[in-house]
Amino acid sequence: MKGSINLEGARCIIICAGELTVSNINVNENEMVIAVDGGFDYCDFLKITPDAVIGDFDSLSDEGLRKLKVYEEQGGNVISLPVIKDDTDTIYAVKYALEEGFKRIELFAASGGRLDHTIANIQTLLFIKEHGALGYLMEGGSMTFVIQNEKVSFKNISGMFSVFSLGECAKGVDITGGKYELKDGVLKDSFPLGISNEFTDKPCEIRVKEGKLLCIVYY
């Protein structure tokens, strides 16, 4: 990524079973990796040994199931979930990360494929936000997160961004430093006014005083 965004803190990295659009994930010593169901299939490719594997394993390949058995026999942490349940496998993994004290949770391979799964993972970002942590859908060349009653700053970054109201409307929306600026605006869930903005050579800030915004950054 070119430039910086104000994201700090040790991460919990959750590898889901959607479309994997990255070829590498850097994992620091103090960070935790959770593979969710079919996301365990991606771990060999990424050369990552997860700290935990969680799921009902309905999307894990036969080869993945074989490797999962070996992982468990070697002392790996496997949490098997029932197929019929209220929590998605990803929500369960997020709850696990929150219980471990992580305040920054990044979901990889959490979009693409089935649209309903992508929407569910966007709702998962809201769940993370409402539980006092920061959640991000990380894809190759893009990042998605929620802004709620706050300001987010971007510096020395190129690319595009879009913001959408999560809820009937988001009020008091300010966008400064982007190609298209907005002052005390109202974004509604029935009209995509905030799509396809662009970063400039100026620092960019997005603020929402009341409500929630879904922000997607393309870099």
C-alpha atoms as an extended CHARMM CRD file, in Angstrom:
* protein
*
       219  EXT
         1         1  MET       CA              0.0000000000        0.0000000000        0.0000000000  PROA      1               0.0000000000
         2         2  LYS       CA              1.2290000000        3.4800000000       -0.7760000000  PROA      2               0.0000000000
         3         3  GLY       CA              0.9500000000        5.8800000000        2.1270000000  PROA      3               0.0000000000
         4         4  SER       CA             -0.5330000000        5.2470000000        5.5420000000  PROA      4               0.0000000000
         5         5  ILE       CA             -3.8500000000        4.9300000000        7.3220000000  PROA      5               0.0000000000
         6         6  ASN       CA             -4.2380000000        5.3610000000       11.0640000000  PROA      6               0.0000000000
         7         7  LEU       CA             -4.4460000000        1.6310000000       11.9000000000  PROA      7               0.0000000000
         8         8  GLU       CA             -2.5510000000        0.5890000000       15.0110000000  PROA      8               0.0000000000
         9         9  GLY       CA             -2.3340000000       -2.3670000000       17.3560000000  PROA      9               0.0000000000
        10        10  ALA       CA             -1.6150000000       -6.0700000000       17.1750000000  PROA      10              0.0000000000
        11        11  ARG       CA             -3.8540000000       -7.8950000000       14.7480000000  PROA      11              0.0000000000
        12        12  CYS       CA             -5.8740000000      -11.0100000000       14.7820000000  PROA      12              0.0000000000
        13        13  ILE       CA             -5.8410000000      -12.2740000000       11.1990000000  PROA      13              0.0000000000
        14        14  ILE       CA             -8.8260000000      -14.3760000000       10.1750000000  PROA      14              0.0000000000
        15        15  ILE       CA             -8.5200000000      -16.3160000000        6.9180000000  PROA      15              0.0000000000
        16        16  CYS       CA            -11.9920000000      -17.0760000000        5.5700000000  PROA      16              0.0000000000
        17        17  ALA       CA            -13.1910000000      -19.3590000000        2.7810000000  PROA      17              0.0000000000
        18        18  GLY       CA            -14.1320000000      -16.7620000000        0.1740000000  PROA      18              0.0000000000
        19        19  GLU       CA            -12.0030000000      -15.6290000000       -2.7470000000  PROA      19              0.0000000000
        20        20  LEU       CA             -8.3320000000      -15.2660000000       -1.7790000000  PROA      20              0.0000000000
        21        21  THR       CA             -6.9450000000      -12.1990000000       -3.5450000000  PROA      21              0.0000000000
        22        22  VAL       CA             -3.5730000000      -11.8750000000       -1.7810000000  PROA      22              0.0000000000
        23        23  SER       CA             -0.4630000000      -13.9890000000       -2.2040000000  PROA      23              0.0000000000
        24        24  ASN       CA              1.1680000000      -13.1020000000        1.1030000000  PROA      24              0.0000000000
        25        25  ILE       CA              0.1530000000      -12.0660000000        4.6200000000  PROA      25              0.0000000000
        26        26  ASN       CA              2.8720000000      -10.7850000000        6.9290000000  PROA      26              0.0000000000
        27        27  VAL       CA              2.3130000000      -12.0430000000       10.4680000000  PROA      27              0.0000000000
        28        28  ASN       CA              4.1790000000      -10.5300000000       13.4040000000  PROA      28              0.0000000000
        29        29  GLU       CA              5.1870000000      -12.4490000000       16.5030000000  PROA      29              0.0000000000
        30        30  ASN       CA              2.4870000000      -10.9890000000       18.7540000000  PROA      30              0.0000000000
        31        31  GLU       CA             -0.3410000000      -11.5610000000       16.2790000000  PROA      31              0.0000000000
        32        32  MET       CA             -2.8040000000      -14.4310000000       16.0350000000  PROA      32              0.0000000000
        33        33  VAL       CA             -4.0400000000      -16.2460000000       12.9250000000  PROA      33              0.0000000000
        34        34  ILE       CA             -7.3680000000      -18.0790000000       12.7840000000  PROA      34              0.0000000000
        35        35  ALA       CA             -8.3220000000      -20.1760000000        9.7750000000  PROA      35              0.0000000000
        36        36  VAL       CA            -12.0780000000      -20.4220000000        9.2780000000  PROA      36              0.0000000000
        37        37  ASP       CA            -13.3370000000      -23.6560000000        7.7090000000  PROA      37              0.0000000000
        38        38  GLY       CA            -12.2070000000      -23.7090000000        4.0510000000  PROA      38              0.0000000000
        39        39  GLY       CA             -9.7640000000      -20.9200000000        4.8580000000  PROA      39              0.0000000000
        40        40  PHE       CA             -7.5110000000      -23.6710000000        6.2070000000  PROA      40              0.0000000000
        41        41  ASP       CA             -7.0150000000      -24.7580000000        2.5800000000  PROA      41              0.0000000000
        42        42  TYR       CA             -5.3160000000      -21.4060000000        1.9100000000  PROA      42              0.0000000000
        43        43  CYS       CA             -2.7870000000      -21.7490000000        4.7330000000  PROA      43              0.0000000000
        44        44  ASP       CA             -0.3680000000      -23.9830000000        2.8110000000  PROA      44              0.0000000000
        45        45  PHE       CA             -0.3260000000      -21.5590000000       -0.1100000000  PROA      45              0.0000000000
        46        46  LEU       CA              0.2520000000      -18.6270000000        2.2710000000  PROA      46              0.0000000000
        47        47  LYS       CA              2.8790000000      -20.6200000000        4.2200000000  PROA      47              0.0000000000
        48        48  ILE       CA              1.0600000000      -19.8700000000        7.4770000000  PROA      48              0.0000000000
        49        49  THR       CA              0.4250000000      -22.2340000000       10.3810000000  PROA      49              0.0000000000
        50        50  PRO       CA             -2.7160000000      -20.9210000000       12.0950000000  PROA      50              0.0000000000
        51        51  ASP       CA             -3.0080000000      -20.6110000000       15.8680000000  PROA      51              0.0000000000
        52        52  ALA       CA             -6.5520000000      -21.9710000000       15.6640000000  PROA      52              0.0000000000
        53        53  VAL       CA             -8.8450000000      -23.5340000000       13.0750000000  PROA      53              0.0000000000
        54        54  ILE       CA            -12.5590000000      -22.9590000000       13.5450000000  PROA      54              0.0000000000
        55        55  GLY       CA            -15.5670000000      -24.1750000000       11.5840000000  PROA      55              0.0000000000
        56        56  ASP       CA            -18.1420000000      -26.8170000000       10.7880000000  PROA      56              0.0000000000
        57        57  PHE       CA            -15.8250000000      -27.7630000000        7.8890000000  PROA      57              0.0000000000
        58        58  ASP       CA            -18.4970000000      -28.0110000000        5.2380000000  PROA      58              0.0000000000
        59        59  SER       CA            -16.3300000000      -26.0090000000        2.8230000000  PROA      59              0.0000000000
        60        60  LEU       CA            -12.9720000000      -27.6470000000        3.5630000000  PROA      60              0.0000000000
        61        61  SER       CA            -11.5510000000      -29.8680000000        0.8110000000  PROA      61              0.0000000000
        62        62  ASP       CA            -10.8750000000      -33.5810000000        1.3250000000  PROA      62              0.0000000000
        63        63  GLU       CA             -7.1480000000      -32.8310000000        1.2820000000  PROA      63              0.0000000000
        64        64  GLY       CA             -7.7470000000      -30.0460000000        3.7790000000  PROA      64              0.0000000000
        65        65  LEU       CA             -9.6060000000      -32.4220000000        6.0890000000  PROA      65              0.0000000000
        66        66  ARG       CA             -6.6550000000      -34.8150000000        5.9450000000  PROA      66              0.0000000000
        67        67  LYS       CA             -4.2040000000      -32.0300000000        6.7630000000  PROA      67              0.0000000000
        68        68  LEU       CA             -6.5060000000      -30.7640000000        9.5160000000  PROA      68              0.0000000000
        69        69  LYS       CA             -6.3620000000      -34.1740000000       11.1930000000  PROA      69              0.0000000000
        70        70  VAL       CA             -2.5540000000      -34.0540000000       11.0870000000  PROA      70              0.0000000000
        71        71  TYR       CA             -2.6030000000      -30.4740000000       12.4230000000  PROA      71              0.0000000000
        72        72  GLU       CA             -4.7930000000      -31.5670000000       15.3390000000  PROA      72              0.0000000000
        73        73  GLU       CA             -2.6640000000      -34.6620000000       16.0630000000  PROA      73              0.0000000000
        74        74  GLN       CA              0.3710000000      -32.3790000000       16.2670000000  PROA      74              0.0000000000
        75        75  GLY       CA             -1.3040000000      -30.2830000000       18.9580000000  PROA      75              0.0000000000
        76        76  GLY       CA             -3.0630000000      -27.7170000000       16.7810000000  PROA      76              0.0000000000
        77        77  ASN       CA             -6.1150000000      -25.9480000000       18.1900000000  PROA      77              0.0000000000
        78        78  VAL       CA             -9.2130000000      -27.1460000000       16.3000000000  PROA      78              0.0000000000
        79        79  ILE       CA            -12.6700000000      -25.9090000000       17.3140000000  PROA      79              0.0000000000
        80        80  SER       CA            -15.3950000000      -27.9000000000       15.5730000000  PROA      80              0.0000000000
        81        81  LEU       CA            -18.7970000000      -26.2410000000       15.2710000000  PROA      81              0.0000000000
        82        82  PRO       CA            -22.2010000000      -27.7390000000       14.4700000000  PROA      82              0.0000000000
        83        83  VAL       CA            -23.5610000000      -27.1560000000       10.9900000000  PROA      83              0.0000000000
        84        84  ILE       CA            -26.8900000000      -25.8540000000       12.3440000000  PROA      84              0.0000000000
        85        85  LYS       CA            -26.2350000000      -22.7500000000       14.4520000000  PROA      85              0.0000000000
        86        86  ASP       CA            -26.9640000000      -19.0220000000       14.6930000000  PROA      86              0.0000000000
        87        87  ASP       CA            -23.3400000000      -17.8470000000       14.5410000000  PROA      87              0.0000000000
        88        88  THR       CA            -21.5410000000      -18.0590000000       11.2260000000  PROA      88              0.0000000000
        89        89  ASP       CA            -18.1200000000      -19.6720000000       11.4240000000  PROA      89              0.0000000000
        90        90  THR       CA            -16.6080000000      -16.2130000000       10.8880000000  PROA      90              0.0000000000
        91        91  ILE       CA            -18.6510000000      -14.6150000000       13.6760000000  PROA      91              0.0000000000
        92        92  TYR       CA            -17.5250000000      -17.3930000000       16.0070000000  PROA      92              0.0000000000
        93        93  ALA       CA            -13.9020000000      -16.7130000000       15.0440000000  PROA      93              0.0000000000
        94        94  VAL       CA            -14.4130000000      -12.9920000000       15.6570000000  PROA      94              0.0000000000
        95        95  LYS       CA            -15.8690000000      -13.6960000000       19.1100000000  PROA      95              0.0000000000
        96        96  TYR       CA            -12.8430000000      -15.8760000000       19.8340000000  PROA      96              0.0000000000
        97        97  ALA       CA            -10.5130000000      -13.0250000000       18.8190000000  PROA      97              0.0000000000
        98        98  LEU       CA            -12.4010000000      -10.5210000000       20.9650000000  PROA      98              0.0000000000
        99        99  GLU       CA            -12.2360000000      -12.8580000000       23.9580000000  PROA      99              0.0000000000
       100       100  GLU       CA             -8.4650000000      -13.0480000000       23.4090000000  PROA      100             0.0000000000
       101       101  GLY       CA             -8.3520000000       -9.2560000000       23.7340000000  PROA      101             0.0000000000
       102       102  PHE       CA             -7.6010000000       -8.2510000000       20.1510000000  PROA      102             0.0000000000
       103       103  LYS       CA             -8.7990000000       -4.7910000000       19.1540000000  PROA      103             0.0000000000
       104       104  ARG       CA             -7.9030000000       -5.0250000000       15.4730000000  PROA      104             0.0000000000
       105       105  ILE       CA             -9.2840000000       -7.8720000000       13.3940000000  PROA      105             0.0000000000
       106       106  GLU       CA             -8.5000000000       -8.3300000000        9.7120000000  PROA      106             0.0000000000
       107       107  LEU       CA            -10.5730000000      -10.6910000000        7.5680000000  PROA      107             0.0000000000
       108       108  PHE       CA             -8.9450000000      -12.1190000000        4.4480000000  PROA      108             0.0000000000
       109       109  ALA       CA            -10.8050000000      -14.0590000000        1.7240000000  PROA      109             0.0000000000
       110       110  ALA       CA            -14.0290000000      -12.6840000000        3.1790000000  PROA      110             0.0000000000
       111       111  SER       CA            -15.6530000000      -11.4940000000       -0.0730000000  PROA      111             0.0000000000
       112       112  GLY       CA            -16.1660000000      -12.7810000000       -3.5910000000  PROA      112             0.0000000000
       113       113  GLY       CA            -18.0300000000      -15.9570000000       -4.3160000000  PROA      113             0.0000000000
       114       114  ARG       CA            -21.5240000000      -15.9040000000       -2.8390000000  PROA      114             0.0000000000
       115       115  LEU       CA            -22.9510000000      -12.4050000000       -2.4130000000  PROA      115             0.0000000000
       116       116  ASP       CA            -24.8150000000      -13.3820000000        0.7670000000  PROA      116             0.0000000000
       117       117  HSD       CA            -21.5250000000      -14.4040000000        2.3930000000  PROA      117             0.0000000000
       118       118  THR       CA            -19.9910000000      -11.0470000000        1.4580000000  PROA      118             0.0000000000
       119       119  ILE       CA            -22.9690000000       -9.1890000000        2.9620000000  PROA      119             0.0000000000
       120       120  ALA       CA            -22.7260000000      -11.3500000000        6.0880000000  PROA      120             0.0000000000
       121       121  ASN       CA            -19.0750000000      -10.3650000000        6.4720000000  PROA      121             0.0000000000
       122       122  ILE       CA            -19.9220000000       -6.6860000000        6.0570000000  PROA      122             0.0000000000
       123       123  GLN       CA            -22.4020000000       -7.1500000000        8.8870000000  PROA      123             0.0000000000
       124       124  THR       CA            -19.5730000000       -8.8310000000       10.7890000000  PROA      124             0.0000000000
       125       125  LEU       CA            -17.6220000000       -5.5630000000       10.5260000000  PROA      125             0.0000000000
       126       126  LEU       CA            -20.5250000000       -3.8770000000       12.3090000000  PROA      126             0.0000000000
       127       127  PHE       CA            -20.4760000000       -6.5820000000       14.9890000000  PROA      127             0.0000000000
       128       128  ILE       CA            -16.7670000000       -5.9620000000       15.5520000000  PROA      128             0.0000000000
       129       129  LYS       CA            -17.3180000000       -2.1980000000       15.7470000000  PROA      129             0.0000000000
       130       130  GLU       CA            -20.1540000000       -2.5590000000       18.2370000000  PROA      130             0.0000000000
       131       131  HSD       CA            -17.8750000000       -4.6500000000       20.4460000000  PROA      131             0.0000000000
       132       132  GLY       CA            -15.1970000000       -1.9750000000       20.7020000000  PROA      132             0.0000000000
       133       133  ALA       CA            -12.7170000000       -3.2050000000       18.1160000000  PROA      133             0.0000000000
       134       134  LEU       CA            -11.6570000000       -2.3120000000       14.5720000000  PROA      134             0.0000000000
       135       135  GLY       CA            -12.5520000000       -4.6850000000       11.7480000000  PROA      135             0.0000000000
       136       136  TYR       CA            -11.3040000000       -4.7440000000        8.1670000000  PROA      136             0.0000000000
       137       137  LEU       CA            -12.0550000000       -6.8000000000        5.0800000000  PROA      137             0.0000000000
       138       138  MET       CA             -8.6320000000       -7.0380000000        3.4520000000  PROA      138             0.0000000000
       139       139  GLU       CA             -8.3710000000       -7.9000000000       -0.2310000000  PROA      139             0.0000000000
       140       140  GLY       CA             -5.7200000000       -7.5020000000       -2.8800000000  PROA      140             0.0000000000
       141       141  GLY       CA             -5.7650000000       -3.7670000000       -3.5450000000  PROA      141             0.0000000000
       142       142  SER       CA             -8.7020000000       -2.8340000000       -1.3150000000  PROA      142             0.0000000000
       143       143  MET       CA             -9.7610000000       -2.5510000000        2.3000000000  PROA      143             0.0000000000
       144       144  THR       CA            -13.2740000000       -2.1900000000        3.7480000000  PROA      144             0.0000000000
       145       145  PHE       CA            -14.1730000000       -0.9430000000        7.2240000000  PROA      145             0.0000000000
       146       146  VAL       CA            -16.8540000000        0.8950000000        9.2220000000  PROA      146             0.0000000000
       147       147  ILE       CA            -16.7610000000        4.5010000000       10.3950000000  PROA      147             0.0000000000
       148       148  GLN       CA            -19.1820000000        5.3470000000       13.2190000000  PROA      148             0.0000000000
       149       149  ASN       CA            -19.5520000000        8.7480000000       14.9040000000  PROA      149             0.0000000000
       150       150  GLU       CA            -15.8750000000        9.4920000000       14.3100000000  PROA      150             0.0000000000
       151       151  LYS       CA            -13.1500000000       10.7940000000       12.0020000000  PROA      151             0.0000000000
       152       152  VAL       CA            -10.7020000000        8.7410000000        9.9550000000  PROA      152             0.0000000000
       153       153  SER       CA             -7.5650000000       10.2630000000        8.4280000000  PROA      153             0.0000000000
       154       154  PHE       CA             -5.5190000000        9.2450000000        5.3860000000  PROA      154             0.0000000000
       155       155  LYS       CA             -2.0650000000       10.6020000000        4.5200000000  PROA      155             0.0000000000
       156       156  ASN       CA              0.1510000000       10.1820000000        1.4450000000  PROA      156             0.0000000000
       157       157  ILE       CA             -2.1350000000        7.6090000000       -0.1220000000  PROA      157             0.0000000000
       158       158  SER       CA             -3.2030000000        7.2970000000       -3.7520000000  PROA      158             0.0000000000
       159       159  GLY       CA             -6.2220000000        5.5780000000       -5.1890000000  PROA      159             0.0000000000
       160       160  MET       CA             -9.9670000000        5.7820000000       -4.7640000000  PROA      160             0.0000000000
       161       161  PHE       CA            -12.4940000000        5.4180000000       -1.9790000000  PROA      161             0.0000000000
       162       162  SER       CA            -16.2450000000        5.1140000000       -1.5890000000  PROA      162             0.0000000000
       163       163  VAL       CA            -18.5030000000        5.6240000000        1.4120000000  PROA      163             0.0000000000
       164       164  PHE       CA            -22.0280000000        4.2860000000        1.8900000000  PROA      164             0.0000000000
       165       165  SER       CA            -24.5700000000        4.7580000000        4.6360000000  PROA      165             0.0000000000
       166       166  LEU       CA            -25.1020000000        1.7070000000        6.8150000000  PROA      166             0.0000000000
       167       167  GLY       CA            -28.6000000000        2.3660000000        8.0580000000  PROA      167             0.0000000000
       168       168  GLU       CA            -31.3050000000        4.6850000000        6.7990000000  PROA      168             0.0000000000
       169       169  CYS       CA            -28.9880000000        7.6950000000        6.7770000000  PROA      169             0.0000000000
       170       170  ALA       CA            -25.6650000000        9.0010000000        8.0450000000  PROA      170             0.0000000000
       171       171  LYS       CA            -25.6650000000       12.6580000000        9.0980000000  PROA      171             0.0000000000
       172       172  GLY       CA            -22.9870000000       15.2870000000        9.4520000000  PROA      172             0.0000000000
       173       173  VAL       CA            -20.7150000000       13.7000000000        6.8710000000  PROA      173             0.0000000000
       174       174  ASP       CA            -17.5890000000       15.7180000000        6.0730000000  PROA      174             0.0000000000
       175       175  ILE       CA            -15.0830000000       14.7050000000        3.3950000000  PROA      175             0.0000000000
       176       176  THR       CA            -12.0300000000       16.9440000000        3.1060000000  PROA      176             0.0000000000
       177       177  GLY       CA             -8.9500000000       16.4880000000        0.9450000000  PROA      177             0.0000000000
       178       178  GLY       CA            -10.6750000000       14.1960000000       -1.5530000000  PROA      178             0.0000000000
       179       179  LYS       CA            -11.4030000000       15.0910000000       -5.1650000000  PROA      179             0.0000000000
       180       180  TYR       CA            -15.0560000000       15.5420000000       -4.2250000000  PROA      180             0.0000000000
       181       181  GLU       CA            -15.5270000000       17.2410000000       -0.8860000000  PROA      181             0.0000000000
       182       182  LEU       CA            -18.6240000000       17.2670000000        1.2980000000  PROA      182             0.0000000000
       183       183  LYS       CA            -19.6130000000       19.4770000000        4.2180000000  PROA      183             0.0000000000
       184       184  ASP       CA            -22.1890000000       18.4250000000        6.7850000000  PROA      184             0.0000000000
       185       185  GLY       CA            -23.7960000000       16.1150000000        4.2420000000  PROA      185             0.0000000000
       186       186  VAL       CA            -26.4270000000       13.4200000000        4.6240000000  PROA      186             0.0000000000
       187       187  LEU       CA            -25.8450000000       10.0570000000        2.9630000000  PROA      187             0.0000000000
       188       188  LYS       CA            -28.8800000000        7.8040000000        2.5650000000  PROA      188             0.0000000000
       189       189  ASP       CA            -29.0610000000        4.0670000000        2.0580000000  PROA      189             0.0000000000
       190       190  SER       CA            -31.2400000000        4.6160000000       -1.0340000000  PROA      190             0.0000000000
       191       191  PHE       CA            -28.7920000000        6.7270000000       -3.0780000000  PROA      191             0.0000000000
       192       192  PRO       CA            -25.0420000000        6.0410000000       -3.6320000000  PROA      192             0.0000000000
       193       193  LEU       CA            -23.7870000000        9.6350000000       -3.4360000000  PROA      193             0.0000000000
       194       194  GLY       CA            -20.4660000000        8.6370000000       -1.8600000000  PROA      194             0.0000000000
       195       195  ILE       CA            -19.2040000000        6.3050000000       -4.5670000000  PROA      195             0.0000000000
       196       196  SER       CA            -15.9340000000        6.6900000000       -6.5310000000  PROA      196             0.0000000000
       197       197  ASN       CA            -14.1450000000        9.5280000000       -4.7830000000  PROA      197             0.0000000000
       198       198  GLU       CA            -10.3950000000        9.9660000000       -5.2250000000  PROA      198             0.0000000000
       199       199  PHE       CA             -7.4570000000       10.7320000000       -2.9820000000  PROA      199             0.0000000000
       200       200  THR       CA             -5.3950000000       13.8000000000       -3.8700000000  PROA      200             0.0000000000
       201       201  ASP       CA             -2.0000000000       15.0670000000       -2.7600000000  PROA      201             0.0000000000
       202       202  LYS       CA             -3.6990000000       16.5780000000        0.3070000000  PROA      202             0.0000000000
       203       203  PRO       CA             -4.3620000000       14.7380000000        3.5960000000  PROA      203             0.0000000000
       204       204  CYS       CA             -7.8850000000       13.3210000000        3.4630000000  PROA      204             0.0000000000
       205       205  GLU       CA            -10.3700000000       13.0850000000        6.3150000000  PROA      205             0.0000000000
       206       206  ILE       CA            -13.7760000000       11.4410000000        6.5020000000  PROA      206             0.0000000000
       207       207  ARG       CA            -16.0290000000       12.2870000000        9.4250000000  PROA      207             0.0000000000
       208       208  VAL       CA            -19.5260000000       11.1670000000       10.3210000000  PROA      208             0.0000000000
       209       209  LYS       CA            -21.2320000000       12.8110000000       13.2930000000  PROA      209             0.0000000000
       210       210  GLU       CA            -24.2780000000       10.5600000000       13.4740000000  PROA      210             0.0000000000
       211       211  GLY       CA            -24.6530000000        7.0790000000       12.0220000000  PROA      211             0.0000000000
       212       212  LYS       CA            -22.4120000000        4.5980000000       10.2890000000  PROA      212             0.0000000000
       213       213  LEU       CA            -20.5070000000        4.6070000000        7.0140000000  PROA      213             0.0000000000
       214       214  LEU       CA            -19.0720000000        1.6880000000        5.1140000000  PROA      214             0.0000000000
       215       215  CYS       CA            -15.7590000000        2.8570000000        3.6660000000  PROA      215             0.0000000000
       216       216  ILE       CA            -14.0200000000        0.9880000000        0.8450000000  PROA      216             0.0000000000
       217       217  VAL       CA            -10.4950000000        2.0830000000       -0.0340000000  PROA      217             0.0000000000
       218       218  TYR       CA             -8.8230000000        1.0480000000       -3.3120000000  PROA      218             0.0000000000
       219       219  TYR       CA             -5.0560000000        1.5830000000       -3.3150000000  PROA      219             0.0000000000
